[in-house]
């Protein structure tokens, strides 16, 4: 059986190219609440291909990513090679390769549901400096009442058994366990992605919806997704709506 890290090995290229980033309003909220400074040491845990790290790097902050999957680390290093303030280390939330009390802000983007949260909380408390912050975020689907979103959700349910990545633990469950009795601040920030047909299929591959080429049922699903795209596209594009959920607080 593959480990949690290994399931992303075949998805790294599509993940890097098609998964959504995060809106600048999310960073603005973190900076305003935490008093974020350019000198802060930021650790992005479960950093993947660097989608969340990029938001901070573009604003001039320094980020160290921690990611257990080699292909995802290498994709991040390629994508973020233009930012000398970025480095990516082999590690996991349960075993973080940083010294005690060395980090000012821990960020987690679209990853907490893969953590052993009890062990991650221990590690977060170990590496955070006194007064340090934790920001947990992920992209939820928004506007699910649109005809396109409903049709896509129905098709996903029909072919659920073909998914190559399946983790159905609600991300909010991890947040509750991580912060414990201290209730974090919560805010949501809307944003969108637009895709042509190749991008639409790539976006679904990146989340494990499409099975590998030649897998049983894969051709049928791809054709139905192509038909769905044709039925809902406007000017050759479809729009994915997201709500970036942010939970921000301190651990005690």
C-alpha positions in Angstrom: 0.0 0.0 0.0 1.3 3.5 -0.9 2.1 6.0 1.8 0.3 9.3 2.0 3.3 10.9 0.4 3.6 8.4 -2.4 0.1 8.9 -3.7 1.1 12.2 -5.1 4.1 11.0 -7.1 2.2 10.6 -10.4 0.3 13.8 -9.8 3.1 16.2 -9.3 3.3 17.7 -12.8 -0.5 18.3 -13.1 -0.6 19.5 -9.5 2.0 22.1 -10.2 0.3 23.3 -13.4 -3.4 23.2 -12.6 -4.1 23.4 -8.8 -5.3 26.8 -7.6 -3.2 29.2 -5.7 -4.4 31.6 -3.0 -5.8 35.2 -3.2 -3.7 38.1 -2.0 -6.5 39.0 0.4 -5.6 35.9 2.4 -2.0 37.2 2.9 -3.3 40.6 3.7 -5.4 39.1 6.5 -2.4 37.1 7.9 -0.1 40.2 7.8 -2.7 42.4 9.5 -3.5 40.0 12.3 0.0 38.7 13.0 2.0 41.8 12.3 4.0 39.8 9.7 7.6 41.1 9.2 10.0 40.6 6.3 12.5 39.1 8.8 10.1 36.3 10.0 11.0 32.7 9.4 8.1 31.1 7.7 7.7 27.3 7.5 5.2 25.9 4.9 4.4 22.4 6.1 3.2 19.9 3.5 4.3 22.5 0.9 3.6 20.4 -2.1 4.5 22.2 -5.4 4.7 25.6 -3.7 1.2 27.1 -4.4 0.9 28.7 -0.9 4.6 29.5 -0.6 4.4 31.5 -3.8 1.9 33.9 -2.3 4.4 34.9 0.5 7.5 34.9 -1.8 5.8 37.3 -4.3 5.3 39.7 -1.4 9.0 39.5 -0.4 8.9 37.1 2.5 11.3 34.1 3.0 9.7 30.6 3.1 11.1 27.2 3.9 8.9 24.4 2.5 8.7 21.0 4.1 7.4 18.2 1.9 7.7 14.4 2.1 7.2 13.6 -1.6 10.3 14.0 -3.8 8.5 14.7 -7.0 6.4 17.5 -5.4 9.5 19.0 -3.8 11.3 19.0 -7.2 8.3 20.6 -8.9 8.3 23.4 -6.2 12.0 24.0 -6.7 11.5 24.3 -10.5 8.4 26.6 -10.2 9.9 28.8 -7.5 13.5 28.9 -8.8 13.2 32.6 -9.4 12.8 33.2 -5.6 16.1 32.9 -3.8 14.2 33.3 -0.5 12.7 29.8 -1.0 14.1 26.4 0.0 12.3 23.1 0.2 13.3 20.3 2.7 12.5 16.7 2.9 10.3 16.2 6.0 6.8 15.8 7.2 4.4 17.5 9.7 5.2 14.7 12.2 9.0 15.2 11.9 9.9 18.7 10.9 13.6 19.4 10.2 13.9 22.7 12.1 15.4 23.6 15.4 13.4 24.3 18.5 11.8 27.8 18.6 13.2 28.8 15.2 10.0 29.6 13.3 7.7 32.7 13.5 4.9 31.5 11.3 3.8 28.0 10.2 1.6 27.8 7.2 -0.4 24.8 6.0 -2.1 24.8 2.6 -4.5 22.0 1.5 -2.6 19.4 3.6 -3.8 19.1 7.1 -6.1 16.2 6.3 -2.9 14.1 5.6 -1.3 14.9 9.0 -1.2 12.9 12.2 -2.5 16.0 13.8 -1.6 15.1 17.4 2.1 14.6 16.4 2.0 17.6 14.1 0.8 19.8 17.0 3.7 18.6 19.1 6.1 19.5 16.4 4.5 22.9 15.7 4.8 23.8 19.4 8.4 22.7 19.4 9.6 24.8 16.4 7.5 27.9 17.0 9.1 30.8 18.8 7.1 32.3 21.7 4.2 34.2 20.3 4.5 32.4 16.9 1.4 31.9 14.7 -0.2 29.1 12.7 -2.2 29.7 9.5 -4.1 26.7 8.0 -5.8 27.2 4.7 -7.4 25.3 1.8 -9.6 25.9 -1.2 -13.2 24.9 -0.9 -15.4 24.7 -3.9 -17.9 27.6 -3.9 -21.1 28.4 -5.8 -21.9 24.7 -5.9 -25.5 25.5 -7.0 -24.4 26.3 -10.5 -25.4 23.7 -13.2 -21.8 23.1 -14.1 -20.7 22.4 -10.5 -23.7 20.1 -9.8 -23.1 18.1 -13.0 -19.4 17.8 -12.2 -20.1 16.7 -8.6 -22.6 14.1 -9.9 -20.1 12.7 -12.4 -17.4 12.5 -9.7 -19.8 10.5 -7.4 -20.6 8.1 -10.3 -16.9 7.4 -10.9 -15.8 7.7 -7.2 -14.3 4.2 -7.3 -11.8 5.2 -10.0 -10.1 7.9 -7.9 -6.4 7.5 -7.5 -6.4 9.8 -4.4 -9.0 9.3 -1.8 -8.9 11.1 1.5 -12.4 12.0 2.8 -11.5 13.4 6.2 -12.9 16.9 6.5 -10.1 19.4 6.7 -12.0 21.3 9.5 -11.6 18.2 11.7 -7.8 18.6 11.6 -8.2 22.3 12.5 -10.2 21.5 15.6 -7.6 19.0 16.8 -4.7 21.2 16.0 -5.8 24.4 17.8 -7.6 22.5 20.6 -9.4 24.7 23.1 -8.0 27.9 21.6 -10.5 29.0 18.8 -8.7 30.4 15.8 -9.8 33.3 13.7 -11.7 32.2 10.6 -12.2 34.1 7.3 -13.0 33.1 3.7 -11.7 34.7 0.5 -13.3 34.0 -2.9 -11.3 33.5 -6.1 -11.6 31.6 -9.4 -9.8 29.7 -12.1 -10.6 29.4 -15.7 -9.8 26.4 -17.9 -10.0 25.3 -21.5 -10.6 21.6 -22.1 -7.0 20.4 -21.6 -6.8 22.5 -18.5 -10.1 21.2 -17.2 -8.9 17.6 -17.6 -5.6 18.5 -16.1 -7.2 20.1 -13.0 -9.2 16.9 -12.4 -6.1 14.7 -12.9 -4.3 16.8 -10.3 -6.9 15.9 -7.6 -6.9 12.2 -8.5 -10.3 12.3 -10.2 -9.0 10.8 -13.5 -7.4 7.4 -13.3 -4.1 6.7 -15.2 -4.3 6.3 -19.0 -5.5 2.9 -19.9 -7.0 2.1 -16.5 -10.5 0.5 -16.5 -13.2 3.1 -16.8 -10.8 5.9 -17.6 -11.7 6.4 -21.2 -15.4 6.5 -20.4 -14.9 9.0 -17.6 -12.7 11.2 -19.8 -15.4 11.2 -22.6 -18.1 12.1 -20.2 -16.0 14.9 -18.7 -15.3 16.2 -22.3 -19.1 16.1 -23.0 -19.7 17.9 -19.7 -17.2 20.6 -20.6 -18.8 21.1 -24.1 -22.2 21.5 -22.5 -21.1 24.2 -20.0 -18.3 26.0 -21.6 -18.6 29.7 -22.5 -16.1 31.0 -25.1 -14.2 27.7 -24.8 -13.7 28.1 -21.0 -15.3 26.9 -17.7 -14.8 28.6 -14.4 -14.0 26.9 -11.0 -15.1 29.0 -8.0 -13.3 28.6 -4.7 -13.5 29.9 -1.2 -10.1 30.0 0.4 -10.7 29.1 4.1 -8.3 30.5 6.6 -7.9 29.5 10.2 -5.3 31.7 12.0 -4.2 31.5 15.6 -1.6 30.6 18.2 -1.0 27.2 19.9 -0.8 26.8 23.7 
